[in-house]
Amino acid sequence: MLEKQISKQRRRVDVSYDPSMVTALQHGTWMDEEGLKKSCIREKIKRGDIHQPFYGTWVADFKLKQDAGRFMLGKYLSEKKIPWQRRRRLGMAVAGNTPTASFLTKIGKMPSAGCRLCKIAREARGESTDGLADETHGHINSAGCEGMATTVMAAHHSIWRHQYDSMHAAQKPKSKLKFVTLDKESNMSTLWRREDFLRICSKEELAKKAQDIEVTIPVKNGQETWYNLDPGSFPVNRSWGRRPDGVAINEALKIVYILEFKRSIDRDEGFLEVKAAEAHEQHKSIIGALKAAAPEWEFEQINFVGSVVESDFYTKLKKLDVQEGKKDKLFADHVTQVCEAHNRVIASFLQQVQGGTRPTTEGSRENIGHNVHV
C-alpha cells in the first residue's frame, strides 16, 4: 500500500501541470515575471503547499520566453469576447495538461499512452495495434495521427492561405515582387506552363537538372506503388509533382522565393531550426534544380513557422516587400489564426476520443471522461 502511495506521488510530481501556473494563466499575470511569481505564491499559500517551488519545468520558461509572440498569446487568452472554452483549451496546451492519453497516463487516469485514434484506424483495417505512437499534444497536432490528419491539414491550409493573401495585400505599392498561386497551390509542372517561369529556363532543362537530384533522394513510404509503375520516369515525375506552399517572383531583379509553411509546437529550444531543416529537405530538389538550370537567377526558400518568433517573422515580411506600417497587424492576425486553428484541432480530437462531447454542470467545461473536464 505504501509503495502504491509513493508511486502515485511520483506520478504527480512528474506531471508538468501545476495549479498555480494555471491560475497565473487565467488572470493574465504570466506575461510579467514578478507578476507570475506573486500569482504563483498566492495560489501555493491557498493550497497549503508553499514549501514547493512556486514555478518550475519548461512551462514557466515557455510563458516568459522572449521574442515569441507571448504578448499576443496573452492578449488572446485575456480577450473576453473569445469563448472561454477556446481560451481554456489553448491555456491547457500552454500549461502542458491537454487531456491526451500521454497526460492522462501520467496522472493515473489511463493505463496506456498509445494513441486512441491511431488504434481505431488500425482496428478498422484489421491491423495490429502494437507499437502505437504516444498520444501526445504534438502527435495529435500532426498528420502522423491517423485520426487527425485531415483536420490538421485543413488547419495548416487555413492559416497559410490567410497569411499568404494578407502578405500579398500588404505589399508596397511599387513592389516588383509578384505573388503567384494566390487562388491555390500549384505544383512545379503547372508553374512551368506560365510564361514568366518559362523565361527563367526551359522545362526540358529544369527536368534534366531535377533528375540528377531526385535520383539521390530515397523513395518514401507511400511512394512505392508510384515508383513501381515506372522506376525510370519516377524521379522526374516526382519533381514535377512537388508543390511549394507559395511562390513569389521578381523578374526585374531575377529573384524567386519558394515559400513554405510549417505548424510547430515551440516547447523545445531550437524548434525553428528543426522545422526549417525539414522544409529545406522537402524542397531541396526544387531549389537545387533551379540553381543549376538558371545560374543567373537567385533562388531562396523562405520558411514560415506557425509558432512565431517575432524577429524572424518581421525579417521575412521585409524580404517580401510588406509595408512597414502593416507588419504589426499581419503579425497579430497570424497569431489569432494559429490560436483559432489550434482550437479546431483540439475540439476535433476531443469529439473523436469521446464520441461527441456534452456540456456538464461544471461551468463552461465539458466532461471528456476519466473525470477530466476541458
C-alpha positions in Angstrom: 0.0 0.0 0.0 2.8 2.4 0.9 4.6 1.6 -2.3 1.4 2.4 -4.3 1.1 5.8 -2.5 4.8 6.6 -3.3 4.2 5.7 -6.9 1.2 7.9 -7.1 3.1 10.8 -5.5 5.9 10.4 -8.1 3.4 10.5 -10.9 2.0 13.8 -9.7 5.5 15.3 -9.3 6.4 14.2 -12.8 3.4 16.0 -14.4 4.2 19.4 -15.8 0.7 20.6 -14.8 0.7 23.0 -11.8 -2.5 24.7 -10.5 -0.6 27.8 -9.6 0.6 28.1 -13.2 -2.9 27.7 -14.5 -4.2 30.4 -12.1 -1.5 32.8 -13.4 -2.5 31.9 -16.9 -6.2 32.7 -16.2 -5.5 36.0 -14.5 -3.1 37.2 -17.2 -0.2 37.7 -14.8 2.2 35.3 -16.5 3.5 37.9 -19.0 5.4 39.6 -16.3 8.0 37.6 -14.3 7.3 39.4 -11.0 3.5 39.2 -11.5 3.9 35.5 -12.3 5.8 34.9 -9.1 3.3 36.7 -6.9 0.3 34.9 -8.5 2.0 31.5 -8.0 2.9 32.2 -4.4 -0.7 33.3 -3.6 -2.0 30.1 -5.1 0.6 28.0 -3.3 -0.4 29.6 0.1 -4.1 29.0 -0.6 -3.4 25.3 -1.4 -1.1 24.8 1.5 2.0 23.8 -0.5 4.1 27.0 -0.2 7.2 24.9 0.5 7.2 23.5 -3.0 8.8 25.5 -5.8 6.4 28.2 -6.9 7.1 27.5 -10.5 9.3 25.2 -12.5 9.7 23.0 -15.5 9.6 24.2 -19.1 6.1 25.7 -18.6 7.4 28.8 -16.9 10.2 29.2 -19.5 7.6 28.9 -22.2 5.5 31.6 -20.8 8.3 34.0 -20.2 10.3 33.3 -23.4 11.2 36.5 -25.2 10.7 37.2 -29.0 8.0 34.5 -29.3 4.7 36.4 -29.6 3.8 35.8 -25.9 2.2 39.2 -25.6 -0.2 38.3 -28.5 -0.9 35.0 -26.9 -1.6 36.7 -23.6 -4.0 39.1 -25.4 -5.9 36.2 -27.0 -6.2 34.4 -23.7 -7.4 37.6 -21.9 -10.0 38.6 -24.6 -13.4 38.2 -23.0 -15.1 38.2 -26.4 -13.5 34.9 -27.3 -15.5 32.0 -25.8 -13.9 30.8 -22.6 -13.7 27.2 -23.8 -11.5 28.1 -26.7 -9.2 30.1 -24.4 -9.2 27.2 -21.9 -8.1 24.7 -24.5 -5.2 26.9 -25.5 -4.3 27.5 -21.9 -4.2 23.8 -21.3 -1.8 23.4 -24.2 0.4 26.1 -22.8 0.3 24.6 -19.3 1.0 21.1 -20.7 -2.1 19.4 -19.5 -4.2 18.8 -22.6 -6.0 15.5 -21.8 -4.1 13.3 -24.2 -3.6 9.7 -23.4 0.0 10.6 -22.6 -1.0 13.1 -20.0 -3.8 11.0 -18.6 -1.5 8.1 -18.1 0.9 10.3 -16.2 -1.8 11.2 -13.7 -3.1 7.6 -13.4 -6.3 8.1 -15.3 -5.4 5.8 -18.2 -3.4 2.6 -18.4 -1.7 3.3 -21.7 -0.3 6.3 -23.6 -0.9 4.8 -27.0 -2.9 7.0 -29.5 -6.5 6.0 -29.3 -7.3 7.4 -32.8 -4.5 5.5 -34.5 -5.7 2.4 -32.7 -9.2 2.9 -34.0 -7.9 3.4 -37.6 -5.7 0.2 -37.4 -8.5 -1.9 -36.0 -10.8 -0.7 -38.8 -8.2 -2.0 -41.3 -7.7 -5.3 -39.3 -4.1 -4.4 -38.5 -2.1 -5.0 -35.3 -2.3 -2.2 -32.7 1.2 -3.0 -31.4 3.7 -0.1 -31.3 1.2 2.7 -31.3 2.7 6.2 -31.1 2.2 8.0 -27.8 -0.8 10.2 -27.9 1.0 13.5 -27.1 -0.1 17.0 -27.8 2.4 17.1 -30.7 1.2 13.8 -32.1 -2.5 14.8 -32.4 -1.4 18.1 -34.0 0.4 16.3 -36.8 -0.6 14.5 -39.9 1.1 11.4 -38.4 -2.0 10.8 -36.3 -4.4 8.8 -38.5 -7.5 10.2 -36.9 -6.3 13.9 -37.0 -4.6 14.1 -40.4 -7.5 15.6 -42.3 -8.2 18.2 -39.6 -4.6 19.1 -39.2 -4.1 19.6 -42.9 -7.2 21.8 -43.0 -5.8 23.9 -40.2 -2.4 24.1 -42.0 -4.1 25.4 -45.2 -6.4 27.8 -43.4 -3.6 29.5 -41.5 -1.3 29.7 -44.5 -3.8 30.9 -47.1 -4.8 33.7 -44.8 -1.2 34.7 -44.3 -0.3 34.4 -47.9 -3.2 36.5 -49.1 -2.6 39.1 -46.3 1.1 39.5 -47.3 0.1 40.0 -50.9 -2.5 42.6 -50.0 0.0 44.4 -47.7 2.8 44.7 -50.3 4.4 48.1 -51.1 2.5 49.7 -54.0 5.6 49.9 -56.2 6.9 46.4 -55.4 8.1 44.4 -58.4 7.7 41.2 -56.4 4.7 39.2 -57.7 2.9 36.6 -55.6 1.7 33.7 -57.7 -0.6 30.7 -56.9 -2.9 33.1 -55.0 -6.0 31.1 -55.7 -4.5 27.7 -54.8 -1.2 25.9 -54.6 0.4 24.8 -57.8 2.9 22.0 -58.5 6.1 22.6 -60.5 4.6 21.2 -63.7 1.7 23.8 -63.5 4.1 26.7 -62.7 6.3 25.9 -65.7 3.3 26.4 -68.1 3.4 30.1 -67.2 5.3 32.5 -69.5 7.1 34.2 -66.6 8.5 30.9 -65.4 9.4 29.7 -68.9 11.5 32.8 -69.2 13.7 31.6 -66.2 14.6 28.3 -68.0 13.0 25.8 -70.3 11.0 22.9 -68.9 13.4 20.4 -70.5 16.5 22.0 -68.9 14.8 22.0 -65.5 13.7 18.4 -65.8 17.3 17.4 -66.6 18.7 19.1 -63.6 15.9 17.8 -61.3 16.6 14.2 -62.5 20.2 14.4 -61.2 19.0 15.5 -57.8 15.9 13.3 -57.5 17.7 10.0 -58.1 19.7 10.7 -54.8 16.5 11.1 -52.8 15.1 7.8 -51.3 11.6 6.6 -52.3 9.4 7.4 -49.3 6.7 5.3 -47.7 3.6 5.8 -49.8 5.5 6.4 -53.0 6.4 2.7 -53.6 3.4 2.0 -55.8 4.1 5.1 -57.9 7.7 4.1 -58.2 7.0 0.5 -59.2 4.8 1.6 -62.1 7.7 3.3 -63.9 11.0 3.4 -62.0 12.8 5.2 -64.9 10.5 8.2 -65.0 9.7 8.3 -61.3 12.4 10.9 -60.4 11.3 13.5 -62.9 7.6 12.9 -62.3 8.2 13.3 -58.5 10.0 16.6 -59.2 7.2 18.0 -61.3 4.7 16.9 -58.6 6.4 18.9 -55.9 4.1 21.6 -54.6 5.5 24.6 -52.6 3.0 26.4 -50.3 3.7 29.6 -52.2 5.9 31.3 -54.8 6.9 34.9 -55.4 8.9 36.1 -58.4 10.7 39.4 -59.2 11.6 39.3 -62.8 13.3 42.7 -62.7 15.8 41.5 -60.1 15.8 37.9 -61.2 14.8 36.6 -57.8 12.4 33.7 -57.0 11.2 32.9 -53.5 9.9 29.4 -52.6 7.6 29.8 -49.6 6.9 27.0 -47.1 4.7 27.0 -44.0 5.1 24.6 -41.1 3.0 24.3 -37.9 5.1 23.6 -34.9 5.0 23.4 -31.1 7.6 25.7 -29.7 8.2 24.0 -26.3 11.7 22.9 -27.2 14.7 25.2 -27.9 15.7 25.1 -31.5 12.2 24.3 -32.8 12.6 26.9 -35.5 15.8 25.3 -36.8 14.3 21.9 -36.8 11.3 23.0 -38.9 13.5 25.0 -41.2 15.6 21.9 -41.8 12.5 19.8 -42.6 11.3 22.4 -45.0 14.6 22.7 -46.8 14.9 19.0 -47.1 11.4 18.9 -48.6 12.3 21.4 -51.3 16.0 20.8 -51.9 15.2 19.2 -55.2 13.3 22.3 -56.4 16.0 24.8 -55.2 18.9 22.7 -56.4 17.4 22.1 -59.9 16.6 25.8 -60.4 20.0 27.0 -59.4 21.6 24.5 -61.8 19.3 25.3 -64.7 19.3 29.1 -64.3 22.5 30.2 -62.6 21.9 33.9 -63.4 18.8 33.9 -61.2 18.7 33.9 -57.4 16.5 31.3 -55.7 15.8 31.4 -52.0 13.5 29.4 -49.7 11.6 31.3 -47.1 10.0 29.3 -44.3 7.2 30.4 -42.0 6.5 28.5 -38.8 3.1 28.6 -37.1 4.8 29.1 -33.6 6.1 32.6 -34.3 9.4 34.1 -33.4 8.8 37.8 -33.9 12.2 38.9 -35.2 12.2 36.0 -37.7 8.7 36.8 -38.9 9.3 40.5 -39.4 12.6 39.9 -41.3 10.7 37.7 -43.7 7.9 40.2 -44.2 10.6 42.8 -45.1 12.1 40.5 -47.7 8.7 40.0 -49.3 8.2 43.8 -49.6 5.4 44.1 -47.0 4.7 47.7 -46.0 6.3 48.7 -42.7 3.0 50.1 -41.2 1.1 46.8 -41.9 3.5 44.4 -40.3 2.1 44.6 -36.8 -1.4 43.8 -37.9 -0.2 40.9 -40.1 1.6 39.5 -37.0 -1.4 39.9 -34.8 -3.7 38.4 -37.3 -1.4 35.4 -37.9 -1.2 34.7 -34.1 -5.0 34.8 -33.9 -5.3 32.4 -36.9 -2.9 30.0 -35.2 -4.9 30.1 -32.0 -8.2 29.6 -33.8 -6.8 26.7 -35.8 -5.5 25.1 -32.6 -8.9 25.2 -31.1 -10.5 23.5 -34.1 -7.9 20.7 -34.0 -8.3 20.1 -30.2 -12.1 20.2 -30.5 -12.0 17.6 -33.2 -9.7 15.5 -31.1 -11.9 15.6 -28.1 -15.0 14.8 -30.1 -13.4 11.8 -31.6 -12.0 10.3 -28.4 -15.2 10.8 -26.6 -17.6 10.1 -29.5 -19.2 13.6 -29.0 -18.9 15.9 -26.0 -21.8 17.1 -23.9 -21.9 20.1 -21.5 -21.8 19.4 -17.8 -22.8 21.4 -14.8 -19.2 22.4 -14.2 -19.4 26.0 -15.6 -18.5 26.1 -19.2 -16.4 23.0 -19.1 -17.1 19.6 -20.8 -16.6 16.2 -19.2 -14.5 14.2 -21.7 -14.3 11.1 -19.5 -11.9 9.9 -16.8 -13.3 12.7 -14.6 -11.4 15.2 -16.8 -13.1 18.5 -17.8 -12.0 20.8 -20.5 
